[in-house]
Amino acid sequence: MMGGAVGASVVAGMARANAPVQSLRPALRPKGFHRRAAPGVGELIRKAKVSGTVGFVLADVESGEILEGHHPEVTLPPASVTKAVTALYALETLGGEHRFVTRLMAKGAVENGVLRGDLMLVGGGDPTLDTDALGELVKGLKAAGIHEVRGRFLVNGAALPRVRSIDPMQPVHAGYSPAVSGLSLNFNRVHFEWKPAATGYSVTMDARSARYRPDVSIARIAVAERNLPVYTYEAKGSQDHWTVARGALGKGGARWLPVRQPELYAGDVMRTLARAHGVVLKPAEISDAVPSEARVVSFHMSEALTEILRGMLKYSTNLTAEMVGMAASRARGVAVATLAESGAAMSGWARERFSMPHLALVDHSGLGGASRMRPDELVRALIAAEKQEALRPILKDIKLRDEKGKVKQGSPVRVQAKTGTLNFVSGLAGYVTLHSGRKLAFAIFSADLDARAAIPAYDRERPKGARSWVRRARNLQQRLIERWDYLYSERG
């Protein structure tokens, strides 16, 4: 305390002994001083130590004026930033109020509660269908007076093309790259849990949701006496067969594994739920045809598309992007059979709609690393979308962070954007509202394609150096946004 008081008095005495002869009012800074004082783009990139290529564009939303850019015409993988384009594609094609309908249909007469014909679960392309929704369909079946089904139990996912994996280049056990179908359940993932037991491990596979946790028979897993590979997969008839390395299990844990036969997975879970309600169904069989004489006995409607897309952009769900993207392509009359064909259809739409001539997408989620996008063209699309308020209201709020990754509390700067991450690829694009209220659109892409190409096939889940590279790329994005707020809060 004494040291503090002495220090204060010394400073005060010095101030009195050297009283200024002029006013203490600061001199006006010359015009453009703040721009000269701000860290340069090259300086920020060098400090970030992001190898590879960095490209970005910043523009004023109201005027469309390009304020700043660095390699604006470079074409790089957009990763999950692709989902912003997918959202615009789906909204324009299907409409924000569009809802996907899953139907339970019956063929044949019902006598004394017995359906003397077939029961069919028909998918309508709902990417958010979960076990709870199937439970409601079963309740609707009973409410319709059906307590027994004598015929077949059919499952139909023909509303969309079947795809075994969103990106076959991903690790076989990657839950973010499941199969795609018009009938999908729980984002086509099955929950795998393991616990130490008296002899080895106890393992379970279930289709858990908020209200239900039914075991599944469509997916099986066995613990193998090995260290690597961690997982193996094999399709055996109507089942997904997995093995997991004992050496990787440790003290217990859980993760989601991808489903490769989604229609049978949904049928398996519904059969279990029906049994719990006293209705016995035969094992599910796939059928692509819906008999004209079949009638709806129960149905489930999804949330409105706008809300589905809000969730997709917040949680970056790949399956949602692929399903709504292919649904939009089919609604536009494009006969797509693969994700690549549908991605090409969306690229063609964006080229015409937003003048993005260099856009080349292989899917709707950005998981495929072969997709390419330019930051200048994306910013042009973002400005056009903002004039219709089509995208910004459903984008995720991105928190500003310091160089240690901690959230900056109370920052007046608001960022609404879509992130994108692949190994040695990082993107961020959307809108930033500066502390002055000025609204800008931006797109930042970074990629080290050489480092990405050098990743061995067995190491694609967590390759050496990829996580630290992405962390540095994200830090660069944050520093650029800080620079922009400093430079462009005032017009002119």
C-alpha positions as CSV (number, residue, x, y, z in Angstrom):
1,M,0.0,0.0,0.0
2,M,2.8,2.4,0.9
3,G,4.6,1.8,-2.4
4,G,1.4,2.5,-4.3
5,A,0.9,5.8,-2.5
6,V,4.4,7.0,-3.0
7,G,4.3,6.1,-6.7
8,A,1.1,8.1,-7.1
9,S,2.5,11.2,-5.4
10,V,5.7,11.1,-7.5
11,V,3.7,11.0,-10.7
12,A,1.4,13.8,-9.5
13,G,4.5,15.9,-8.6
14,M,6.0,15.4,-12.0
15,A,2.9,16.5,-13.7
16,R,2.7,19.7,-11.7
17,A,6.4,20.5,-12.2
18,N,6.0,20.2,-16.0
19,A,2.7,21.9,-16.6
20,P,1.9,22.0,-20.3
21,V,1.9,25.4,-22.1
22,Q,-0.7,24.1,-24.5
23,S,-4.1,22.4,-24.2
24,L,-4.1,18.6,-23.4
25,R,-6.7,18.1,-26.1
26,P,-5.3,15.5,-28.5
27,A,-4.3,16.6,-31.9
28,L,-6.5,15.5,-34.7
29,R,-5.2,12.5,-36.5
30,P,-4.6,12.9,-40.3
31,K,-7.2,11.4,-42.5
32,G,-6.6,7.7,-43.0
33,F,-4.5,7.4,-39.9
34,H,-6.5,4.5,-38.5
35,R,-6.0,2.6,-41.7
36,R,-2.3,3.0,-41.6
37,A,-2.2,2.0,-37.9
38,A,-4.2,-1.2,-38.4
39,P,-2.3,-4.4,-38.9
40,G,-1.8,-5.3,-42.6
41,V,-3.4,-8.3,-44.1
42,G,0.0,-9.8,-45.0
43,E,1.2,-9.2,-41.4
44,L,-1.9,-11.0,-40.0
45,I,-1.4,-14.0,-42.3
46,R,2.3,-14.3,-41.5
47,K,1.6,-14.1,-37.8
48,A,-1.1,-16.7,-38.1
49,K,1.3,-19.2,-39.7
50,V,-1.4,-20.7,-41.9
51,S,0.4,-22.7,-44.6
52,G,-1.2,-23.0,-48.0
53,T,-3.5,-20.4,-49.5
54,V,-5.7,-17.8,-47.9
55,G,-8.3,-15.9,-49.9
56,F,-11.0,-13.5,-48.7
57,V,-13.3,-10.7,-49.8
58,L,-15.1,-8.1,-47.7
59,A,-17.9,-5.9,-49.1
60,D,-20.5,-3.4,-48.0
61,V,-24.0,-5.0,-48.0
62,E,-25.9,-1.9,-48.8
63,S,-23.8,-0.6,-51.7
64,G,-22.1,-3.8,-52.8
65,E,-18.7,-2.0,-52.8
66,I,-15.7,-4.3,-52.3
67,L,-13.8,-2.9,-49.4
68,E,-10.9,-5.4,-49.1
69,G,-9.7,-8.6,-50.6
70,H,-6.8,-11.0,-50.7
71,H,-6.6,-13.6,-53.5
72,P,-10.3,-13.0,-54.1
73,E,-10.4,-15.2,-57.2
74,V,-8.8,-18.3,-55.7
75,T,-10.9,-21.5,-55.9
76,L,-10.6,-23.6,-52.7
77,P,-12.7,-26.3,-51.0
78,P,-15.5,-24.5,-49.1
79,A,-16.1,-27.3,-46.7
80,S,-19.3,-26.8,-44.7
81,V,-19.7,-23.2,-45.9
82,T,-21.3,-25.0,-48.8
83,K,-24.4,-25.4,-46.6
84,A,-25.1,-21.7,-46.9
85,V,-25.6,-22.1,-50.6
86,T,-27.6,-25.3,-50.0
87,A,-29.9,-23.4,-47.7
88,L,-30.6,-20.7,-50.3
89,Y,-31.2,-23.5,-52.9
90,A,-33.7,-25.3,-50.8
91,L,-35.5,-22.2,-49.6
92,E,-36.0,-20.8,-53.2
93,T,-37.0,-24.2,-54.6
94,L,-39.1,-25.7,-51.8
95,G,-40.2,-22.6,-49.8
96,G,-39.6,-21.9,-46.1
97,E,-42.9,-23.4,-45.0
98,H,-42.3,-26.8,-46.8
99,R,-42.7,-29.8,-44.5
100,F,-41.6,-33.4,-45.1
101,V,-44.2,-36.0,-44.5
102,T,-43.5,-39.6,-43.3
103,R,-46.5,-41.9,-43.8
104,L,-47.6,-45.2,-42.4
105,M,-49.8,-46.8,-45.1
106,A,-52.0,-49.9,-45.1
107,K,-53.1,-52.1,-47.9
108,G,-56.0,-54.5,-47.3
109,A,-59.1,-54.7,-45.1
110,V,-59.1,-54.4,-41.4
111,E,-61.3,-56.9,-39.6
112,N,-61.6,-56.9,-35.8
113,G,-58.3,-54.9,-35.5
114,V,-56.4,-57.2,-37.9
115,L,-54.9,-55.8,-41.1
116,R,-55.2,-58.6,-43.6
117,G,-52.6,-57.1,-45.9
118,D,-49.4,-55.1,-45.9
119,L,-48.2,-52.2,-43.8
120,M,-45.7,-49.8,-45.3
121,L,-43.5,-47.1,-43.8
122,V,-43.0,-44.5,-46.5
123,G,-40.2,-41.9,-46.1
124,G,-40.8,-38.4,-47.5
125,G,-37.2,-37.2,-47.3
126,D,-37.4,-35.9,-43.7
127,P,-33.8,-35.4,-42.5
128,T,-34.9,-34.9,-38.9
129,L,-37.1,-38.0,-38.4
130,D,-36.2,-39.7,-35.1
131,T,-37.2,-42.6,-32.9
132,D,-39.7,-40.4,-31.0
133,A,-41.5,-39.7,-34.3
134,L,-41.7,-43.4,-35.1
135,G,-43.2,-43.9,-31.7
136,E,-45.9,-41.4,-32.6
137,L,-46.6,-43.2,-35.8
138,V,-47.1,-46.5,-33.9
139,K,-49.6,-44.7,-31.6
140,G,-51.4,-43.5,-34.7
141,L,-51.5,-47.1,-36.0
142,K,-53.2,-48.3,-32.9
143,A,-55.6,-45.2,-32.9
144,A,-56.6,-46.3,-36.4
145,G,-57.8,-49.6,-34.9
146,I,-55.0,-51.8,-36.2
147,H,-53.6,-54.2,-33.5
148,E,-52.2,-57.0,-35.7
149,V,-50.7,-57.1,-39.2
150,R,-51.0,-60.4,-41.2
151,G,-49.2,-59.2,-44.3
152,R,-45.7,-57.9,-44.9
153,F,-44.0,-54.9,-43.2
154,L,-42.5,-52.8,-46.0
155,V,-40.2,-49.8,-45.9
156,N,-39.8,-47.3,-48.7
157,G,-37.1,-44.7,-49.1
158,A,-37.5,-44.1,-52.8
159,A,-38.3,-40.4,-52.3
160,L,-34.5,-39.8,-52.7
161,P,-31.7,-41.7,-54.3
162,R,-29.8,-44.2,-52.1
163,V,-26.2,-43.3,-51.3
164,R,-24.0,-45.7,-49.2
165,S,-21.9,-42.9,-47.8
166,I,-21.9,-39.1,-48.3
167,D,-18.1,-39.2,-48.9
168,P,-16.6,-42.7,-49.3
169,M,-13.1,-41.1,-48.7
170,Q,-14.0,-40.6,-45.0
171,P,-13.1,-43.2,-42.4
172,V,-15.6,-46.1,-42.5
173,H,-16.8,-45.4,-38.9
174,A,-17.3,-41.6,-39.4
175,G,-20.8,-40.8,-38.1
176,Y,-20.9,-37.6,-40.1
177,S,-20.8,-39.6,-43.4
178,P,-23.7,-42.0,-43.2
179,A,-25.9,-43.4,-45.9
180,V,-28.6,-41.2,-47.6
181,S,-32.1,-42.3,-48.4
182,G,-35.6,-40.9,-48.6
183,L,-36.3,-42.7,-45.3
184,S,-33.7,-41.8,-42.7
185,L,-33.7,-42.1,-39.0
186,N,-31.7,-40.4,-36.2
187,F,-29.4,-38.8,-38.9
188,N,-28.7,-42.4,-40.0
189,R,-26.5,-43.1,-37.0
190,V,-26.7,-45.8,-34.3
191,H,-25.5,-45.3,-30.8
192,F,-22.6,-47.6,-29.7
193,E,-21.7,-47.8,-26.0
194,W,-19.2,-49.9,-24.2
195,K,-18.5,-50.6,-20.6
196,P,-15.9,-52.8,-18.8
197,A,-17.4,-56.2,-17.7
198,A,-16.2,-59.1,-15.7
199,T,-14.8,-60.6,-18.8
200,G,-14.0,-58.0,-21.4
201,Y,-16.6,-55.4,-22.4
202,S,-20.3,-55.1,-22.4
203,V,-21.4,-53.5,-25.7
204,T,-24.8,-52.1,-26.9
205,M,-26.2,-50.7,-30.1
206,D,-29.4,-48.6,-29.8
207,A,-31.5,-46.0,-31.5
208,R,-31.9,-43.6,-28.6
209,S,-33.9,-40.5,-28.7
210,A,-35.5,-38.2,-26.0
211,R,-38.2,-40.7,-25.0
212,Y,-37.0,-44.1,-26.3
213,R,-33.9,-46.2,-26.3
214,P,-34.7,-49.3,-28.3
215,D,-31.9,-51.9,-29.1
216,V,-31.4,-52.6,-32.7
217,S,-30.7,-55.8,-34.6
218,I,-29.8,-54.2,-37.9
219,A,-26.3,-53.3,-36.5
220,R,-24.0,-55.7,-34.7
221,I,-20.6,-55.1,-33.1
222,A,-18.0,-57.4,-31.7
223,V,-14.8,-56.6,-29.7
224,A,-11.7,-57.9,-31.5
225,E,-8.3,-58.7,-29.9
226,R,-6.2,-56.1,-31.7
227,N,-5.1,-52.5,-31.5
228,L,-5.5,-51.4,-35.1
229,P,-7.6,-50.7,-37.1
230,V,-10.0,-49.3,-34.5
231,Y,-13.1,-50.3,-36.5
232,T,-13.9,-52.5,-39.4
233,Y,-17.2,-52.7,-41.2
234,E,-18.9,-55.3,-43.4
235,A,-22.4,-55.5,-44.8
236,K,-23.8,-59.0,-44.3
237,G,-27.3,-59.3,-45.9
238,S,-29.6,-57.1,-44.0
239,Q,-27.2,-56.2,-41.2
240,D,-24.3,-53.9,-40.6
241,H,-21.5,-55.8,-39.0
242,W,-18.8,-53.9,-37.0
243,T,-15.8,-54.9,-35.1
244,V,-13.9,-52.6,-32.7
245,A,-10.3,-53.0,-31.4
246,R,-10.1,-54.0,-27.7
247,G,-7.0,-51.9,-27.4
248,A,-8.9,-48.7,-28.2
249,L,-11.8,-49.1,-25.7
250,G,-10.1,-48.0,-22.5
251,K,-12.4,-47.6,-19.5
252,G,-15.6,-47.2,-21.4
253,G,-17.4,-44.7,-23.6
254,A,-19.8,-44.1,-26.5
255,R,-20.0,-42.8,-30.0
256,W,-22.4,-42.7,-33.0
257,L,-21.6,-45.0,-35.9
258,P,-23.0,-44.5,-39.4
259,V,-25.9,-46.6,-40.7
260,R,-25.5,-48.0,-44.2
261,Q,-29.0,-49.5,-44.6
262,P,-31.3,-46.7,-43.4
263,E,-34.6,-48.1,-44.6
264,L,-34.0,-51.4,-42.8
265,Y,-32.8,-49.5,-39.7
266,A,-36.0,-47.5,-39.6
267,G,-38.0,-50.6,-40.1
268,D,-36.1,-52.4,-37.3
269,V,-36.7,-49.6,-34.8
270,M,-40.4,-49.3,-35.7
271,R,-40.9,-53.1,-35.3
272,T,-39.4,-52.9,-31.8
273,L,-41.6,-49.9,-30.9
274,A,-44.7,-51.6,-32.3
275,R,-44.0,-54.8,-30.3
276,A,-43.8,-52.6,-27.1
277,H,-47.3,-51.4,-28.0
278,G,-48.6,-54.9,-28.6
279,V,-48.5,-54.9,-32.4
280,V,-46.4,-57.7,-34.0
281,L,-44.8,-56.9,-37.3
282,K,-42.8,-59.1,-39.6
283,P,-39.1,-58.2,-40.3
284,A,-39.0,-55.2,-42.6
285,E,-38.5,-55.6,-46.4
286,I,-37.5,-52.9,-48.8
287,S,-40.1,-51.9,-51.5
288,D,-39.8,-48.9,-53.9
289,A,-43.4,-49.0,-55.0
290,V,-46.4,-47.6,-53.1
291,P,-49.6,-49.5,-54.1
292,S,-52.2,-47.1,-55.4
293,E,-54.8,-48.8,-53.2
294,A,-52.8,-48.2,-50.0
295,R,-54.2,-45.7,-47.6
296,V,-52.6,-43.5,-44.9
297,V,-53.3,-44.7,-41.4
298,S,-50.7,-42.5,-39.6
299,F,-48.3,-39.7,-40.6
300,H,-45.7,-37.4,-39.2
301,M,-44.9,-33.9,-40.4
302,S,-41.5,-32.3,-40.0
303,E,-40.9,-28.8,-38.8
304,A,-41.0,-26.1,-41.5
305,L,-38.0,-26.1,-43.8
306,T,-36.7,-22.8,-42.3
307,E,-36.3,-24.4,-38.9
308,I,-34.7,-27.5,-40.3
309,L,-32.2,-25.3,-42.1
310,R,-31.6,-23.3,-39.0
311,G,-30.6,-26.5,-37.2
312,M,-28.5,-27.6,-40.2
313,L,-26.5,-24.3,-40.2
314,K,-26.1,-24.4,-36.4
315,Y,-25.0,-28.0,-36.0
316,S,-23.6,-28.4,-39.5
317,T,-25.5,-31.7,-40.1
318,N,-24.2,-33.2,-43.3
319,L,-27.2,-35.6,-43.8
320,T,-29.7,-32.7,-43.6
321,A,-27.8,-30.8,-46.2
322,E,-27.7,-33.8,-48.6
323,M,-31.3,-34.7,-48.2
324,V,-32.7,-31.1,-48.6
325,G,-30.3,-30.5,-51.4
326,M,-31.4,-33.6,-53.3
327,A,-35.1,-32.9,-52.5
328,A,-34.7,-29.4,-54.1
329,S,-33.0,-30.9,-57.2
330,R,-35.8,-33.4,-57.7
331,A,-38.4,-30.6,-57.1
332,R,-36.8,-28.7,-59.9
333,G,-37.3,-31.7,-62.2
334,V,-33.7,-32.8,-62.3
335,A,-33.4,-36.6,-62.4
336,V,-30.4,-37.0,-60.0
337,A,-29.2,-40.4,-58.9
338,T,-26.0,-39.4,-57.0
339,L,-24.8,-36.6,-54.8
340,A,-22.4,-35.4,-57.4
341,E,-25.2,-35.0,-59.9
342,S,-27.3,-33.1,-57.4
343,G,-24.3,-31.0,-56.4
344,A,-23.8,-30.1,-60.1
345,A,-27.4,-29.2,-60.4
346,M,-27.1,-26.8,-57.4
347,S,-23.9,-25.4,-58.9
348,G,-25.7,-24.7,-62.2
349,W,-28.5,-22.9,-60.3
350,A,-26.1,-20.8,-58.3
351,R,-24.2,-19.9,-61.5
352,E,-27.3,-18.4,-63.0
353,R,-29.0,-17.1,-59.8
354,F,-26.0,-15.4,-58.2
355,S,-23.4,-15.2,-61.1
356,M,-21.0,-17.8,-59.6
357,P,-19.4,-19.1,-62.9
358,H,-16.6,-20.9,-61.2
359,L,-18.7,-22.8,-58.5
360,A,-18.2,-26.6,-58.7
361,L,-19.8,-28.6,-56.0
362,V,-19.8,-32.4,-55.6
363,D,-22.4,-32.5,-52.8
364,H,-24.6,-30.3,-50.7
365,S,-22.7,-30.6,-47.4
366,G,-19.2,-29.7,-48.3
367,L,-17.8,-33.0,-47.0
368,G,-16.4,-33.9,-50.4
369,G,-13.0,-32.2,-50.7
370,A,-13.2,-31.9,-54.5
371,S,-15.7,-29.0,-54.3
372,R,-14.4,-25.6,-55.2
373,M,-15.7,-22.1,-54.6
374,R,-14.4,-18.5,-54.9
375,P,-14.7,-16.0,-52.1
376,D,-15.6,-13.1,-54.4
377,E,-18.4,-15.0,-56.0
378,L,-19.8,-16.2,-52.6
379,V,-19.8,-12.6,-51.3
380,R,-21.8,-11.6,-54.3
381,A,-24.4,-14.3,-53.5
382,L,-24.5,-13.2,-49.8
383,I,-25.2,-9.6,-50.8
384,A,-28.0,-10.7,-53.1
385,A,-29.5,-13.0,-50.4
386,E,-29.4,-10.2,-47.8
387,K,-31.6,-8.0,-50.0
388,Q,-34.3,-10.7,-49.5
389,E,-33.3,-11.4,-45.9
390,A,-33.1,-15.1,-47.0
391,L,-30.1,-16.3,-45.1
392,R,-28.9,-14.1,-42.3
393,P,-31.8,-14.8,-40.0
394,I,-31.0,-18.5,-39.8
395,L,-27.2,-18.3,-39.7
396,K,-25.4,-19.1,-36.4
397,D,-24.0,-16.3,-34.2
398,I,-20.3,-16.6,-34.1
399,K,-18.6,-15.4,-31.0
400,L,-15.5,-13.2,-31.2
401,R,-12.5,-14.7,-29.4
402,D,-9.1,-13.5,-28.4
403,E,-5.9,-15.2,-29.5
404,K,-6.1,-17.7,-26.7
405,G,-9.5,-18.8,-27.9
406,K,-11.5,-17.2,-25.0
407,V,-14.8,-15.5,-25.9
408,K,-14.7,-11.7,-25.8
409,Q,-17.5,-10.7,-23.4
410,G,-19.6,-7.7,-24.3
411,S,-18.3,-7.2,-27.8
412,P,-20.7,-5.0,-29.8
413,V,-19.6,-6.7,-33.1
414,R,-22.1,-9.3,-34.3
415,V,-21.0,-12.1,-36.7
416,Q,-23.7,-14.3,-38.3
417,A,-21.9,-16.9,-40.5
418,K,-21.3,-20.5,-41.5
419,T,-18.1,-22.2,-40.6
420,G,-16.5,-24.9,-42.6
421,T,-13.8,-27.4,-41.6
422,L,-12.0,-30.3,-43.2
423,N,-8.5,-31.6,-42.7
424,F,-6.2,-28.6,-43.6
425,V,-9.3,-26.6,-44.8
426,S,-11.1,-23.9,-43.0
427,G,-13.8,-21.4,-44.1
428,L,-16.0,-18.7,-42.6
429,A,-18.6,-16.7,-44.6
430,G,-21.6,-14.6,-43.8
431,Y,-22.3,-11.2,-42.3
432,V,-20.6,-8.9,-39.7
433,T,-22.4,-6.0,-38.1
434,L,-19.7,-3.6,-36.9
435,H,-19.9,-1.7,-33.7
436,S,-21.1,1.3,-35.7
437,G,-24.0,-0.7,-37.1
438,R,-22.5,-0.9,-40.6
439,K,-23.3,-4.3,-42.2
440,L,-20.7,-6.1,-44.3
441,A,-20.6,-9.4,-46.1
442,F,-17.5,-11.6,-46.2
443,A,-16.0,-14.9,-47.2
444,I,-12.7,-16.3,-45.9
445,F,-11.2,-19.5,-47.3
446,S,-8.0,-21.2,-46.2
447,A,-6.5,-24.5,-47.4
448,D,-3.2,-26.3,-47.6
449,L,-4.0,-28.7,-50.4
450,D,-0.6,-30.3,-50.4
451,A,-0.8,-31.2,-46.8
452,R,-4.3,-32.5,-47.3
453,A,-3.2,-34.7,-50.3
454,A,-0.4,-36.2,-48.2
455,I,-2.7,-37.6,-45.5
456,P,-2.6,-41.4,-45.6
457,A,-5.9,-43.2,-46.0
458,Y,-5.7,-44.8,-42.5
459,D,-5.2,-41.4,-40.8
460,R,-8.0,-39.3,-42.2
461,E,-9.9,-38.9,-38.9
462,R,-7.2,-37.0,-37.0
463,P,-4.1,-36.6,-39.1
464,K,-1.0,-35.1,-37.6
465,G,-1.0,-31.3,-37.7
466,A,-4.5,-30.8,-39.0
467,R,-6.1,-29.7,-35.7
468,S,-3.4,-27.1,-35.0
469,W,-3.6,-25.9,-38.6
470,V,-7.3,-25.3,-38.3
471,R,-6.9,-23.6,-35.0
472,R,-4.5,-21.1,-36.5
473,A,-6.8,-20.6,-39.5
474,R,-9.7,-19.8,-37.2
475,N,-7.6,-17.4,-35.2
476,L,-6.8,-15.6,-38.5
477,Q,-10.5,-15.3,-39.2
478,Q,-11.1,-13.6,-35.9
479,R,-8.2,-11.2,-36.3
480,L,-9.4,-10.2,-39.8
481,I,-12.9,-9.5,-38.4
482,E,-11.3,-7.3,-35.6
483,R,-9.3,-5.5,-38.3
484,W,-12.5,-4.8,-40.3
485,D,-14.3,-3.4,-37.4
486,Y,-11.4,-1.1,-36.7
487,L,-11.1,0.1,-40.3
488,Y,-14.6,0.2,-41.7
489,S,-17.0,1.1,-38.9
490,E,-17.5,4.4,-40.6
491,R,-18.4,4.7,-44.3
492,G,-15.9,6.5,-46.5
